[in-house]
Amino acid sequence: MDPLLADAMARQADVFSTADALATGIDPNAIGPLVRSGVWRRVRYGVYTTGEAWRRHEAAGRTHRLECAAALRRLDRTTVAVSHTSAARLHRLIVPRAAGTEVRLTDPAQFRVGRGYRISQGTLSPEDVVVHEGLPVTTVARTLADVGREWPLLDAVVAADDALADGRTSPAALRAAALAQTHWVGCGNAARAFSLARVGAHSPHETRTRLALLGAGLPEPLLQCAVLVGSRLVAVLDMYWPDYGVFLECDGMVKYTDPWRDRTPAEVMWQEKRRQDALLDLDVHGVRVAPEDLRECWDEKVARLWSLLDRGRAAPPRYRTAHWHDGLRTAPRALAG
């Protein structure tokens, strides 16, 4: 590749414009054949990437980054930043399946809708924007506030919980982001989502289950609570009611079908059994909830939890509890829980 074109791609997050190509001396009549042959790939009218760069992003599920870069190159404005759902994708937040694929941008000076992109007009303080993978992108907290004004409440809480679980943002940062958008359209939905978000929900299933518990009127549990006997770790519980010695575990198939730490499914099953027996020996009782239980037998799960809470403790606990790793996730997201 021509060094000047490679330099343009390096400065523009792997894309280049027709003007960039012509500046290197490429014949305008050569652009069409380069695209048809697959050496180049047109991302947006007048903006390209190489076939190799496109395939690399495609394999990683990251072609939206190239689409954002192409929109920015086409607009050629220094005041605009990637925002909303596009920023959520670039930050690898959990994005609802129903979210659109258009490129979302924010500019303090203008609102515009074009083919495959939308610019929202809104304030962008310097603290709201970071350079992420070579692109100006709203911060995680600002992004969550923006999508929180647009997404359904549950989806906004799932995304906020996921970012909190990795320490990518904090409750204080979310509160500040919500306060900065007071009186903006949808700000109440974002504030409500942030009020429901918690450090310690390590998967969308855990968030959905926790919100379903609150919706059923159950008291709010502690999250990521370690049960210890002396220095021995017995278990880290997804949710725990300390006054009752009752827990809830969110079970998913991935734990058994694709275990991490080089364990076999049989080893996972055996370890889960031994863990359950150890909890029962300590008079700690609980309920396991799978994703389908929220749809198919939630009332029965709630009734079982109420019966355990009503029963209370039979004796003082023979163990101590602690907030494990401050509630932060230590396993990779895709393999957690």
C-alpha positions as CSV (number, residue, x, y, z in Angstrom):
1,M,0.0,0.0,0.0
2,D,1.1,3.5,-0.7
3,P,2.7,5.0,2.5
4,L,0.6,8.2,2.2
5,L,-2.6,6.2,2.0
6,A,-1.5,4.0,5.0
7,D,-0.8,7.2,6.9
8,A,-4.3,8.5,6.2
9,M,-5.8,5.2,7.4
10,A,-3.7,5.4,10.6
11,R,-5.0,8.9,11.3
12,Q,-8.6,8.1,10.4
13,A,-9.3,4.8,12.2
14,D,-8.7,2.6,9.1
15,V,-10.6,4.5,6.5
16,F,-9.7,7.0,3.8
17,S,-11.5,9.3,1.4
18,T,-11.5,9.7,-2.3
19,A,-9.5,12.9,-1.8
20,D,-6.9,11.0,0.3
21,A,-6.5,8.4,-2.5
22,L,-6.2,11.0,-5.2
23,A,-3.6,12.9,-3.1
24,T,-1.3,9.8,-3.4
25,G,-1.5,10.0,-7.2
26,I,-4.0,7.2,-7.7
27,D,-5.9,7.5,-11.1
28,P,-9.6,8.2,-10.4
29,N,-10.5,5.6,-13.0
30,A,-8.6,3.0,-10.9
31,I,-10.9,3.3,-7.9
32,G,-13.8,1.3,-9.4
33,P,-11.7,-1.7,-10.3
34,L,-10.0,-1.7,-6.9
35,V,-13.4,-1.9,-5.2
36,R,-14.7,-4.5,-7.5
37,S,-11.7,-6.7,-7.1
38,G,-12.0,-6.5,-3.3
39,V,-8.7,-4.8,-2.7
40,W,-10.7,-1.8,-1.4
41,R,-14.1,-1.8,0.2
42,R,-16.5,1.2,0.0
43,V,-17.8,1.9,3.5
44,R,-19.8,5.1,2.6
45,Y,-20.0,7.2,-0.5
46,G,-16.6,8.6,-1.0
47,V,-15.0,6.8,1.9
48,Y,-13.2,3.4,1.7
49,T,-11.1,0.9,3.6
50,T,-9.0,-1.9,2.4
51,G,-10.5,-5.4,1.9
52,E,-8.0,-6.7,4.5
53,A,-9.1,-4.1,7.1
54,W,-12.8,-4.8,6.5
55,R,-12.3,-8.6,6.9
56,R,-10.3,-8.1,10.1
57,H,-13.1,-6.0,11.6
58,E,-15.8,-8.3,10.3
59,A,-14.1,-11.3,12.0
60,A,-14.1,-9.4,15.2
61,G,-17.7,-8.2,14.8
62,R,-16.5,-4.6,14.7
63,T,-17.5,-3.3,11.3
64,H,-19.6,-0.6,13.0
65,R,-16.4,1.0,14.0
66,L,-15.5,1.4,10.3
67,E,-18.9,2.8,9.6
68,C,-18.5,5.4,12.4
69,A,-15.1,6.3,11.1
70,A,-16.4,6.7,7.6
71,A,-19.3,8.9,8.7
72,L,-16.8,11.1,10.6
73,R,-14.5,11.3,7.6
74,R,-17.4,12.2,5.3
75,L,-18.6,15.0,7.7
76,D,-15.1,16.2,8.4
77,R,-16.2,18.2,11.5
78,T,-14.0,18.5,14.6
79,T,-16.9,19.1,16.9
80,V,-18.8,15.8,16.4
81,A,-18.4,12.6,18.4
82,V,-19.7,9.1,18.2
83,S,-22.5,8.7,20.8
84,H,-25.6,6.9,21.9
85,T,-25.9,3.3,20.6
86,S,-22.9,3.6,18.3
87,A,-20.7,4.6,21.3
88,A,-22.3,1.7,23.3
89,R,-21.1,-0.7,20.6
90,L,-17.6,0.8,20.5
91,H,-17.3,0.6,24.3
92,R,-18.6,-3.0,24.1
93,L,-21.6,-2.3,26.3
94,I,-24.5,-4.8,26.1
95,V,-26.7,-3.4,23.3
96,P,-30.3,-4.6,23.0
97,R,-31.0,-6.7,19.9
98,A,-33.7,-4.3,18.7
99,A,-31.2,-1.4,18.7
100,G,-30.7,0.2,15.3
101,T,-27.6,-0.1,13.2
102,E,-27.4,3.5,12.0
103,V,-24.3,5.5,13.1
104,R,-25.2,7.8,16.0
105,L,-23.3,11.0,16.5
106,T,-23.6,14.2,18.7
107,D,-22.6,17.7,17.7
108,P,-23.2,20.8,19.9
109,A,-24.0,22.9,16.8
110,Q,-26.4,20.9,14.6
111,F,-29.0,18.2,14.2
112,R,-28.9,16.3,11.0
113,V,-30.3,13.0,9.6
114,G,-28.5,11.4,6.6
115,R,-28.3,8.1,4.9
116,G,-27.3,5.6,7.6
117,Y,-26.5,8.2,10.3
118,R,-28.1,10.6,12.7
119,I,-26.5,13.6,14.4
120,S,-28.2,14.7,17.7
121,Q,-27.6,18.2,18.8
122,G,-26.4,18.3,22.4
123,T,-23.8,19.7,24.7
124,L,-20.4,18.0,24.6
125,S,-18.1,19.1,27.4
126,P,-14.4,18.0,27.0
127,E,-14.9,15.6,30.0
128,D,-17.7,13.8,28.0
129,V,-15.4,12.7,25.1
130,V,-12.5,10.3,24.9
131,V,-10.4,9.1,22.0
132,H,-11.3,5.4,21.7
133,E,-9.7,3.2,19.1
134,G,-8.8,6.3,17.2
135,L,-12.3,7.9,17.2
136,P,-13.8,10.7,19.4
137,V,-16.4,8.8,21.4
138,T,-18.6,9.8,24.4
139,T,-17.4,8.4,27.7
140,V,-19.0,5.3,29.1
141,A,-21.0,7.3,31.7
142,R,-22.2,9.9,29.1
143,T,-23.0,7.0,26.7
144,L,-25.1,5.3,29.3
145,A,-26.9,8.5,30.0
146,D,-27.7,9.0,26.3
147,V,-28.9,5.5,25.7
148,G,-30.7,5.5,29.0
149,R,-32.9,8.3,27.6
150,E,-33.8,6.2,24.6
151,W,-33.7,2.5,25.4
152,P,-36.3,0.5,27.4
153,L,-35.6,0.7,31.1
154,L,-34.6,-2.9,31.5
155,D,-32.0,-2.7,28.6
156,A,-30.6,0.5,30.1
157,V,-30.1,-1.1,33.6
158,V,-28.5,-4.2,32.0
159,A,-26.0,-2.0,30.2
160,A,-25.3,0.1,33.3
161,D,-24.9,-3.0,35.5
162,D,-22.4,-4.6,33.0
163,A,-20.3,-1.4,33.0
164,L,-20.3,-1.2,36.8
165,A,-19.3,-4.9,37.0
166,D,-16.1,-4.2,35.2
167,G,-15.3,-0.9,36.8
168,R,-15.7,0.9,33.5
169,T,-17.8,3.4,35.3
170,S,-19.0,4.1,38.9
171,P,-22.3,5.0,40.6
172,A,-21.0,8.5,41.2
173,A,-20.1,9.0,37.5
174,L,-23.6,7.8,36.5
175,R,-25.2,10.2,38.9
176,A,-23.2,13.1,37.6
177,A,-24.0,12.1,34.0
178,A,-27.8,12.0,34.8
179,L,-27.6,15.4,36.6
180,A,-25.9,16.9,33.6
181,Q,-28.9,16.1,31.4
182,T,-31.6,17.3,33.7
183,H,-34.6,18.5,31.6
184,W,-33.4,16.7,28.5
185,V,-36.0,14.5,26.8
186,G,-36.0,11.1,28.4
187,C,-33.8,12.1,31.3
188,G,-36.3,10.6,33.8
189,N,-35.8,7.2,32.2
190,A,-32.0,7.4,32.5
191,A,-32.2,8.6,36.1
192,R,-34.5,5.7,36.9
193,A,-32.2,3.2,35.2
194,F,-29.2,4.5,37.2
195,S,-31.1,4.4,40.5
196,L,-31.8,0.7,39.8
197,A,-28.2,-0.1,38.7
198,R,-25.9,-1.9,41.1
199,V,-22.3,-3.0,41.3
200,G,-22.3,-6.8,41.4
201,A,-24.7,-8.0,38.7
202,H,-22.3,-9.9,36.5
203,S,-24.7,-10.9,33.6
204,P,-27.9,-9.7,32.0
205,H,-29.6,-12.7,33.6
206,E,-28.5,-11.5,37.1
207,T,-29.8,-8.0,36.3
208,R,-33.2,-9.3,35.0
209,T,-33.6,-11.6,38.0
210,R,-32.8,-8.9,40.5
211,L,-35.3,-6.5,39.0
212,A,-37.9,-9.3,38.9
213,L,-37.3,-9.8,42.6
214,L,-37.9,-6.2,43.4
215,G,-40.9,-6.2,41.2
216,A,-42.3,-9.1,43.2
217,G,-41.9,-7.1,46.4
218,L,-39.0,-9.1,47.8
219,P,-36.4,-7.2,49.9
220,E,-33.3,-6.3,47.9
221,P,-30.4,-8.8,48.3
222,L,-26.7,-8.2,48.7
223,L,-24.7,-9.0,45.5
224,Q,-21.5,-11.1,45.2
225,C,-21.4,-12.0,48.9
226,A,-18.7,-14.5,49.9
227,V,-19.4,-17.1,52.6
228,L,-16.3,-18.0,54.6
229,V,-15.5,-20.4,57.4
230,G,-12.3,-19.2,58.9
231,S,-10.0,-18.5,55.9
232,R,-11.8,-21.1,53.7
233,L,-14.0,-19.7,50.9
234,V,-17.2,-21.8,50.7
235,A,-19.0,-19.9,48.0
236,V,-19.6,-16.5,46.4
237,L,-23.3,-16.0,46.1
238,D,-25.0,-14.0,43.3
239,M,-27.6,-12.7,45.7
240,Y,-27.9,-13.1,49.5
241,W,-30.2,-12.0,52.3
242,P,-28.0,-11.8,55.4
243,D,-30.7,-11.5,57.9
244,Y,-32.2,-14.8,56.8
245,G,-29.3,-17.0,55.6
246,V,-31.0,-17.3,52.2
247,F,-29.4,-17.0,48.7
248,L,-30.4,-17.0,45.1
249,E,-28.1,-18.2,42.3
250,C,-28.6,-17.3,38.6
251,D,-27.9,-20.4,36.6
252,G,-27.0,-20.4,32.9
253,M,-26.1,-23.2,30.5
254,V,-22.8,-21.6,29.5
255,K,-21.4,-22.5,33.0
256,Y,-21.8,-26.1,32.1
257,T,-21.5,-26.3,28.3
258,D,-18.5,-24.0,28.0
259,P,-16.7,-23.9,31.4
260,W,-13.7,-21.7,32.0
261,R,-10.5,-22.3,33.8
262,D,-10.0,-25.4,31.7
263,R,-12.6,-27.4,33.6
264,T,-14.8,-30.1,32.0
265,P,-18.6,-30.0,32.3
266,A,-18.4,-33.0,34.7
267,E,-16.0,-31.1,36.9
268,V,-18.2,-28.1,37.0
269,M,-21.2,-30.2,38.0
270,W,-19.3,-32.0,40.7
271,Q,-17.9,-28.7,42.1
272,E,-21.4,-27.2,42.1
273,K,-22.7,-30.2,44.0
274,R,-20.0,-30.0,46.6
275,R,-20.6,-26.2,46.9
276,Q,-24.3,-26.7,47.4
277,D,-23.7,-29.4,50.1
278,A,-21.3,-27.1,51.9
279,L,-23.9,-24.4,52.0
280,L,-26.6,-26.8,53.3
281,D,-24.3,-28.0,56.0
282,L,-24.0,-24.4,57.2
283,D,-27.8,-24.1,57.1
284,V,-27.7,-21.7,54.2
285,H,-30.6,-22.4,51.8
286,G,-31.5,-20.9,48.5
287,V,-33.1,-21.1,45.1
288,R,-31.5,-21.4,41.6
289,V,-33.1,-19.5,38.8
290,A,-32.5,-20.1,35.1
291,P,-33.4,-17.6,32.4
292,E,-36.5,-19.5,31.4
293,D,-37.7,-19.6,35.0
294,L,-38.4,-15.9,34.7
295,R,-40.9,-16.7,32.0
296,E,-42.2,-20.1,32.9
297,C,-42.3,-20.6,36.7
298,W,-41.4,-17.3,38.3
299,D,-44.4,-17.3,40.7
300,E,-43.2,-20.7,42.1
301,K,-39.6,-19.4,42.5
302,V,-40.9,-16.3,44.3
303,A,-43.1,-18.4,46.6
304,R,-40.2,-20.6,47.5
305,L,-38.0,-17.6,48.3
306,W,-40.8,-16.1,50.5
307,S,-41.1,-19.4,52.4
308,L,-37.3,-19.5,53.1
309,L,-37.4,-15.9,54.2
310,D,-40.4,-16.4,56.5
311,R,-38.7,-19.4,58.1
312,G,-35.7,-17.4,59.1
313,R,-32.5,-18.8,60.7
314,A,-32.6,-21.9,63.0
315,A,-29.4,-20.8,64.8
316,P,-26.7,-18.1,64.8
317,P,-24.5,-18.4,61.6
318,R,-21.4,-20.5,61.8
319,Y,-19.8,-18.6,59.0
320,R,-18.9,-15.0,58.1
321,T,-19.7,-13.1,54.9
322,A,-17.8,-10.4,53.0
323,H,-18.4,-8.4,49.8
324,W,-16.3,-10.3,47.3
325,H,-13.8,-8.2,45.2
326,D,-16.0,-5.1,45.9
327,G,-18.6,-6.7,43.7
328,L,-16.4,-6.4,40.6
329,R,-16.4,-9.2,38.0
330,T,-13.2,-11.2,37.9
331,A,-14.2,-13.7,35.1
332,P,-14.5,-12.7,31.5
333,R,-18.0,-11.4,30.7
334,A,-18.7,-14.0,28.1
335,L,-17.9,-16.8,30.5
336,A,-19.3,-15.3,33.8
337,G,-22.2,-16.9,35.6
